[in-house]
């Protein structure tokens, strides 16, 4: 294409030089006293209002006609008449007007009275044969020179502008259209080997106790890739850190002392695995020494947390592995519900529970409660059970330290072209000093960086998404998603109005047997489409289960406080998906070699990067947000299926919600998705409704461990509203229970709110349409 444009430009340039040559010859003849005749080059065949950017053939024809007519006049030296082919009014005095008729070339000067008369009397035709006086001829020549120079420069400018316009087309698609190859052009540059290199570079940094070292590395890399306004966002927060002395558990009957990993208490054991011992703790647990019976049914004073080997995939054997958990539901415990900025009031909350909580390994549990015979079994999946009619008393010593520390977020963005005030947030997390040394953060950061690299290579060539994409690397995730919570609370008013979706890249590789996408109901259809498309490019295409279940990580704030739709892709072990949800809360000390063992070629990392990237691009660039209203109504109805008591009112309300959603989908979304029927002034209104659909399902208060957004299930085994399941379990011993009634009321109000929301949206659109008619 560049060669064609170059040839076209050369042809126009040659034509222009020919015209210039003829004009100069003409001026020379005037100065030598020869007479010239003007003949109008008639190009009136053009339609009125023709664009100044002429078609190629038209431009060539004009240049050739001009050359031919002027050469002919030079040859006919005996012709000295001034002839007008037509008496159209040609006002050449307004050179700044865009719609100049460039095809009409006629004299710009004539005797004043005659020129005015020709303008006033359109039917006047005359032949001027008398020679002009000498002084008038000089003035005529002088004005003609000026005209020729101005005309030449003007035509030359048209040629240059035309060449630049055709040779440098904009990469930005026109409004309302999306190039189907655009996304693949961006994503094809993502390579597994690049992600692998980035991962290995990152894991070398975690050993530093300075949180800023990793944050600076990420900021420097994102800035070098071209991301806009990359900056640190720091918060001083209350962290619960391990004490220099590890916690212990002592069996009272024998006096044996054990570390959390099951090793006997000794200085030698501490030196061999000091990091594992220190970071095996429950953040924000109560501190102290407590004796408790493992058979006590009520009045707990402490908890020993462990993971039964039978709940884990066969490829994992964590018998001696320790882990960390956080009891923090989210954010800085000293500033609950508001950001930890300078001047904020800080509450005294060194612990969030009165219980002493200590994670321990399965091997230690076996030593505390199992009989010698049970411990010698070769069956790795033998469940750990309490001995019958036997009391075991243990002494727990939990030691932690509470300090104010700085948590750093790294935030950058790509500004949107048409809707810069609408944000798609892409979140990963980085290692925070003093936290457990797992390596999933390196996978997370390597993936988000790979997508930024691919995206910015396109942005540097002139393209931009319609909506703004914000990239965040969160700090303090291991302590209760502190970085994302504080940032969300800090910018809550802006985010409530402007965030469209959140794409989570929290822990992308927790196994290698199954791709496990999690998505809000409104985005499940989009995820299915992208996963199926990606599946056609792979050799193995197992059925993928897409669900809306509670997930760990920094998406928590956006789901439960902002009601923002989310998407997350991750590889899991199938066995882990069937296990208890507690497994996802445990942070194991997974080494870098373990990540590379699960994905040695990093092809799984590449798949997650491309799937996440395609979803990001489509949400950021489609004229109409790719959200599905009907899927929300269907999810509500599915959650009410089965033999559930006291749900007849809920079912009736869910039916009305579906009717409203179907009307909204057919009357508004279908025309908006058709470019031929799309009305640009209604797209923004429609998108505003789509992005806020899930906010109706935020309940004021949920039981501990449950999402406030009731569209999400507790785990894969739960197919109903989780808060109703919990309430039914709670009220089983009772004939009537206020907890159940409150839960039923919360669900009913949520469904009603969503139904009213869709109906109000339809009413607004109809009012606008009636007003125009």
Secondary structure by P-SEA (a helix, b strand, c coil): caaaaaaaaaaaaaaaaaaaaaaaaaaaaaaabbbbbbbbcccccccccccccccaaaaaaaaaaaaaaaaaaaaacccccccccccccccccccccccccccccccccccaaaaaaaaacccbbbbbcccccaaaaaaaaaaaaaaaaaaaaaaaaaaaaaaaaaacccccccccccccaaaaaaaccccaaaaaaaaaaaaaccccccaaaaaaaaaaaaaaacccbbbbbbbbccccccccccccccccccccccccccccccaaaaaacaaaaaacccccccbbbbbbbccccccccbbbbbbbccccccccccccccbbbbcccccccccccccccccccccccccccccbbbbbcaaaaaaccccccccccccccccccccccbbbbbbbbbbbbbbbbbbbbbbbbccccccccccbbbbbbccccccccccaaaaaaaaaaaaaaaaaaaaaacccccbbbbbbbcccccccaaaaaaaaaaaaaaaaccccbbbbcccccccccbbbbbbccccaaaaaaaaaaaaaacccccbbbbbbcccccccccccccccccbbbbbbbcccccccccccccccccccaaaaaaacccaaaaaaaaaaaaaaaaaaaccccccccaaaaaaaaaaaacccccccaaaaaaaaaaaaaaaaaaacccccccccccccccaaaaaaaaaaacccccccccccccccccccccccccccccaaaaaaaaaaccccccaaaaaaaaaaaaaaaaaaaaaaaaaaaaaaaaaaac
